[in-house]
Amino acid sequence: MMLNTEQVAVIGQTFESYVSEHHWNDILQILQEPDDGAHFSVIVNAMTLFEASMEVAEYLIAFPTEVLPVFDNALRRAAMTVFQSFSENDNIVMKQNLHARVSGL
């Protein structure tokens, strides 16, 4: 079974909201790093995520290879929101190689 478009949208919106609320400072710290094409990870505690949305947790457990790329896309959208909240003089650079890493499963 594959995730449908609606499920992908719900997962993405929920995760974007979650990382914006719980990982704003982590994202900001990454954006303050020089952009040398490196890959950056945001470590997400599984229990906190599961408390925020059991539905997303169930999708993650059932379809991890499909859900993790959705998480990465949502993380990039959240990073864009953080990026856009600062002026050009704040020495932050948008990163494309952002990855959500779920810990504590």
SVG drawing of the C-alpha trace seen along z (x, -y; Angstrom):
<svg xmlns="http://www.w3.org/2000/svg" viewBox="-7 -44 38 46">
<polyline fill="none" stroke="black" stroke-width="0.4" points="0.0,0.0 1.2,-3.5 0.3,-6.8 -2.2,-8.8 -2.0,-12.5 -4.2,-13.5 -2.2,-11.4 1.0,-12.9 -0.4,-16.4 -1.6,-15.7 1.7,-14.2 3.6,-17.1 1.5,-19.8 1.5,-18.1 5.2,-17.6 6.0,-21.1 3.9,-22.5 5.6,-20.1 9.2,-21.1 8.3,-24.8 7.1,-24.5 9.6,-22.2 12.7,-22.7 12.7,-26.4 16.1,-27.0 17.6,-23.9 16.6,-25.0 17.9,-28.6 21.3,-27.1 21.5,-25.2 20.7,-28.2 23.5,-30.1 26.0,-27.6 28.0,-28.3 26.4,-26.7 29.0,-24.4 26.5,-21.8 26.7,-19.8 23.8,-17.7 22.2,-18.8 20.0,-16.8 17.3,-17.7 16.9,-15.0 13.2,-14.5 12.2,-12.6 9.8,-9.9 7.8,-10.1 7.3,-13.8 6.2,-13.5 3.9,-10.7 2.3,-12.7 1.7,-15.6 0.1,-13.3 -0.6,-9.6 -1.8,-9.6 1.6,-10.6 3.2,-8.1 1.1,-5.3 2.1,-6.3 5.7,-6.5 5.7,-3.0 3.7,-1.5 5.5,-3.3 8.9,-4.6 10.4,-4.8 7.6,-6.9 7.1,-9.1 10.8,-10.1 11.0,-12.0 7.7,-13.8 9.3,-14.8 12.4,-16.1 10.2,-18.2 8.2,-19.5 11.5,-20.3 12.6,-22.4 9.4,-24.3 9.7,-25.0 13.3,-26.2 12.1,-28.5 9.7,-30.0 12.5,-30.6 14.7,-32.0 12.1,-34.4 11.5,-35.7 15.0,-37.3 16.5,-40.1 19.4,-39.8 21.7,-41.2 21.3,-38.4 23.9,-36.1 21.6,-33.1 21.6,-31.0 18.8,-28.7 19.9,-25.0 18.5,-22.4 20.1,-19.3 18.0,-19.1 16.9,-15.7 14.7,-14.7 16.1,-12.0 13.7,-10.2 15.3,-9.0 13.9,-6.9 11.9,-4.4"/>
</svg>
